[in-house]
């Protein structure tokens, strides 16, 4: 589809939204007025979309004012439906605020949504405003206030339809089916026509720490046991002790039930009882025709029934004299990549972190067009992680911490032991 066709489609879609919104806002005044309002809404929002597309530069998302206009219009029919069902202005305001706040994801925004909705519903209750007006006013007030209070973008469009070479910090390995599971690397090898080695022995998530050298890391200073873990990961067994913050537990439980388990990806233990099922850790590799390992997939699953926990594709690369570790987690038609900067610790441990002030480390959600061999990537600024592997009193330990919008929400404590030999 060309640019002109895409713009025409967007304008038409916006006009349809505007038409429905106009009809919803004026429905209480009769059919004739609602019809005229629908026409006016369609013309107004369609024209607004055309202007937004005209000023939108390549690689940018639509302007904020247009995104606010569209979301405000979308709320109108929802408010009209709630009003017809008998909901009060306060209930419609709070419900709409809770919905739009939840879509903001950031905890502060989630909390702010119902409060804004309650204030708008209370203000309009005395005027006997229709439900469509309450819902639209709530979204408009919330989006405008959010734009003023939260100025730092938590998600931004990084690149649109570029080649993989332009984004070295992204692992361009998508899932071709709706289920990732523990067989992803096997299926990828079949697709590539390459040699698949399941549960490869004496293999690491990286071939060597040496390519990771940089101003923050001297590989020679890394403790031998830590180095062995990275370069020969399969020599070790893992036990995980998850520590979830209470505020994130309900949301994560919903996410795991509706998304993670059906997807067979990123389904971490919810508590210590689940972790006691045991963790099976192995690395599947793909070897090219030259005999070089081209793909390393670290697969973790529950030991009792092999239910998938996580499948990550581990790669390394260098940029401006620094080495980086990029871990790609395949999802349908895309990948979620964590690019981490290696840093040495004073105790000989190794830290991999996305909490670095550079232009490479971070988290990236990427749509992969395999036919055109192009990537469209979002930078997810609000997500951060840090993995510390170190030796404590002769025992290998790891602590994997995660933050969302600056709030810590999960720490995974790993107890790492050497597997029996022979």
C-alpha angles and dihedrals in degrees: 000000000000127000093257093052091047092052092048091051092049093049091049092049092048090049090053091051090048091050094052091045093051092050091048094050093050100034093105090061097060140273097286094051091045091053093051091046090051091054092047092047092049093050094045098048093038091053091046090053091049091053091046091052091048094054095038111106125214112281094020131111118234116287117277094244091058093047089052091048093051095046090048090052092047090057094058099076090044090054092046090053092049091048092051088052089058101257116155124239091254092050092048091048095049093043093049091045092050091050097048090041092054089052088057088063094194107114093233090053093047090054094043096054100072091041092055090045092052091050093049093044091049092049094049097040092080091053093051089233116186119255093251091058093048093049095046092045090050093053092045092050093044096047093046093048092046091052090054098044102036106046098157111088113231094192125029137172106255103178138353122212099338131147121266089246089066091059108045090165092063122083103218098205112124129184110249093202135045091255124062103180129148094305097065097107091046091053091046091053091052090050092050094043090235135132116277119204111191118208092000113208125238092004131141134211084244128032093225140349091225096086088057093067117129144128090300099043137047105185090205090065094056115108110258092237092052090048091049091053093056097041097038103026094156091067089072138068122215135215119187128209109189120206109193120185110241094237093061099045098088092048093046092048090054092046093050093048097046102030119010102048096042087048095046091225138102095007103149125185112275096211144352092276091061091044089058088069083081131239125259110205124188140148123228116198137198118211124201128220090270091061094249120132104244100174130037115188116189106205122193123184140156110281097222099059106359092246105171118256102169141338117199130179108216122209137162131208140164129237128177093346096312129106121222137192116220120191117193120200108198119227128172109299091347151041139239107217129196111197111193133191114225116229130179121236124218090241093057094263126132126236124199111192142171089195093093132120100236139099098253113048118080142079125295132189108203135189109209120206099201094185095056093030091231135135132215110193137190121200109224101207095171094066122078136168141179129194120197119189115185145146117257116188091334094312124112112235137174133196119194114190128187133195132189119197088347095306119116109233108162140023122185114201111200123202106201123196133173114255117242113265127229 
